[in-house]
């Protein structure tokens, strides 16, 4: 295993964990997938609405009702926005631009660091000491 790559990934996870806007999504695989899915669709959100969005999330760490509650809570936090439709079930969900900017910033930093990981440092990985 490449120690530099693992260190970069560990630091990336810690930066996301320290971010108030991103850490709420990173708490489990389902909500993180939701954020990444919405980020991918930001320029052109899908037309299938809120319930269609929930069905497109593949990880199953949250039930559909729990994910809907999470989405509504993030709407209340201002991290997600609903675009109204005449049918409430067809409301589109969009990520707040500040969340997207921070997400892009974190990934851009990681992407700049990964190519610099030294291939010579491949060896057995040992966990960093606990602080």
Residue pairs with C-beta under 8 A, 6 or more apart in sequence:
1 122
1 123
1 124
1 125
2 117
2 118
2 119
2 121
2 122
3 121
3 122
3 123
3 125
4 116
4 117
4 118
4 121
5 114
5 117
6 125
8 110
8 113
8 114
8 117
9 110
10 128
12 106
12 109
12 110
13 26
15 106
15 109
16 22
16 23
16 26
16 106
17 23
17 26
19 102
19 106
21 79
21 96
21 98
21 99
21 102
22 35
22 99
22 102
22 103
22 106
24 31
24 74
24 77
24 79
25 31
25 32
25 34
25 35
25 74
25 79
26 32
28 61
28 62
29 59
29 61
30 57
30 59
30 60
30 61
30 62
30 67
31 62
31 67
31 70
33 57
33 58
33 59
34 53
34 57
34 67
34 70
34 71
35 95
35 99
35 103
37 53
37 56
37 57
38 45
38 53
38 80
38 93
38 94
38 95
39 95
39 100
39 103
42 94
42 95
42 100
45 83
45 92
45 93
45 94
46 52
46 53
46 56
46 92
47 90
47 92
48 55
48 56
48 90
49 85
49 87
49 89
49 90
49 91
49 92
50 68
50 71
50 82
50 88
50 89
50 90
50 91
50 92
50 93
51 68
51 89
53 71
53 93
54 64
54 67
54 68
54 71
55 64
57 67
62 70
71 80
71 93
74 80
75 81
75 82
75 93
78 96
79 95
79 96
79 99
80 93
80 94
80 95
80 96
81 93
81 94
81 95
81 96
82 91
82 92
82 93
82 94
83 91
83 92
83 93
83 94
84 91
85 91
85 92
95 103
